[in-house]
C-alpha cells in the first residue's frame, strides 16, 4: 500500500514539474499568439489565408522597414538569451544554493568553466543591437560616450536582474550575483562597442 502511495506521489510530482518547467515560455508564446490573433481579426484575415497573410506581411515589413529589421535582430538575440537563461532551464530545488559562486574560470571541483566569459559575451551583441534599434529613444540624435555607457549599463543591468529574479521565482537555475555583474559588464562593453561603431559610421558629422 505504501509503495502505491509513493508511486502516485511521484507521478503527480513529475506531472507538475513537466507543466511548471515550460510555464514562462508557454505564457510568453501564448501572449504572442493572441497578439497575432487580434491583428488577424482587425484585418479580417480568413482561416484559409492566415499563414499566407502572416508571411507576406512579415516579408513586406522586413523589406521596406529598417526599423523592423533592427528590432527583429534584437528580438532574435533576446530570445536566444532568454532560452539559455530561463525558458529551457532545469528545475532547481534551491536556487539560492550558490548565490556567491561563479566568479572564476574553475568550479568548486576544479573543473574549467567558461560560464563567466559566456555571460559577458552574451550581452555584448544584445547591447549593440538594442542601441542600434532604439538609438534615438535611448541616446538622442548624437550619442555621447558617457551617456551611451550609462544607458547600456543601466538597461542591461535591469534586464539581467529580471532574468535572475525569474530564475529565483520559478526555480529555473541558480540566482548568482556573479551572473548579474558579468551580464551588466557585458552591457557596458557592448555600449562601448556600439559607440565606436557609431563614431566610425558617422565620422565627420
N, C-alpha and C positions, 0 to 999 in steps of 0.2 A: 504493500500500500504506500509505504514511504517512497519507494522508487518511482511509483506512478506520479506522486505529488511533485517530486523533484523534476521528473521529465516534463510535466505540464508547465511548471515554473520556468524551466529552461526554454521551452518552446515560446512561451509568452515573452520572455526577456529577449530572445533572438528576433522575434517579430517586431517588438517595439524598437529595438536598435536598428533594424533594417529600415523602419519607417523614419526614425529620428535622424539617421545619418544624412540622407539627401533632403532634409526638410528645408534648409535655407535655399538650396538650388531649386527645389520644387516651387517654392513661393516666388522666387525671382523669375523663373521662366513662365510661371502661370501669369504673373503680372504683365510680362512682355506679350504673351499670347492674347491676353484680354485687351491690351492696347491695340494690337493688330485687329482684333475683332471689332473694336469700336471704330477704328479707322475704316475698315471694310464696310461697316454698316452705314457710316456717314457718306461714303462714296458709292453706295448702292452696288457693291460688288456681289455678284451671284456666286453660289457654291461651286458651280462648274468652272468658272474662270478665276477663282480665288487665288490659286497658286500662280497662275499666269500673270494676273494683275500685280501681285506682290513682287514677282521677279522683274516685271517690266518697270514698275515704279522705282524699285531699288536701283536697277541699272541706269535708269534715266537720271536719277538724282546723283548717282556716283559719277556719271559722265559730265554733267553740267555744273555741279556744285563742288568747289574746292573745300568749302566748309564741311560739307558732308563727308568728303574723303578724309579730312583731318580727324573728324570726330569718329569715323568708322575705325581708323587705325588705333585711335586712343581706346575705343571700346574693346577691340581685339586684345590689346595689351592688358587692359584692366581685367578682362575675363580670364586671361592666362594667369594673372596674379591671383585672382580670387579662386580659380580652380586649384591652384597649387597650395593656397593657404587656408581655404575654407571649404569649398564645395566637395572636394574629394579626399578629405582627411578622415582618418580613423577615429573612433570614439576613444577618449582618454578619461579614465575614471577620476583622475586628479589632475586637472590642467595647471595647477599651481605647484606641481611636484618639483619643477626645475626652474623656478622664476628667475634665478640669478645666473643660470648657465648659458652656454652658447657663445661665449666671448672669443674663445681661441680657435685654433685650427685643429685641435685634438679634443676628443670627448673624454669622459671620465675613465674610459677603459684604455686610453692611449691611442685610439684609432684616429686616423686622419679624417677630418670632416671639412667640407667646403661650404657648409650652410651659411656661415657668416659672410663669406665672399658672395655667395649666391644672393643673399638678402640685399647686399649693397648693389650688386649689378642689376638685380631685377627692377629696381626703381629708377635707374638712370634713364632707360628709354621711355619709361612711363612718364617721367617728369618732362622730358624733351617733347613728347607728343602732347602732353597736357598744355604746356606753354605754347606750343605751335598751334593747337586747336583753339585756345582761348587767350591769345596774346593780348588783344585789346581790352578784354574784360578784366584780365588779371594784372596786366602790366602797363596798360595805356598805349599811346601811339609810339612813344620812343622809350623802350625799356632801359632802365639804369641798372648797373651791376648789383648794387646793394638791395634795391627793391626786388630784382629778379631772384637773388639768392634767398631773401627773406620769404617771399611768396612761395617759392619752390619748397623751402624747408618747412614752412608752416603747413602748407597744403598736404604734403606727403606725410608729415607728422600726424595730422588729423586722420588722414586716410589709413595710415598704418595702425593708429590706435584703434580705429573702428574694426580693423581686421583682428587685432589681438583681443579686443573685447568680445568679438564674435566667437573666437576660439574659446575664450573663457566661458561665455554664456552657454554655448552649445556643446562644450566639451569636445571641441574639434582640434586636437593637438594641444600643445602646451603654451601657456602665456609666459613669454620671456621678455624681460626688459632689453636684452641684447638685440632681439629682433626689432624692437621699436627703434632703438638707437641706430642700428645699421640701415634699416629701411629709410629712416629720416636722413641719415648721412648720404644715402644714395640719391635722395631728393635734392640735397644741396649740390652734390656733384653734377646731377642732371641739370640743375639750374645754371651752373657754370658752363656746362657743355652747350646748352641752348643759347646762352648769351654770346659765346664765342661764335657759334654758327650764325646767329643773328647779325653780329657785327661784321662778319665776313661777307654775308649776303647783302648787307646794306652799307657797305663801305663807301664813304664819301658823302653820306646823307647828313 
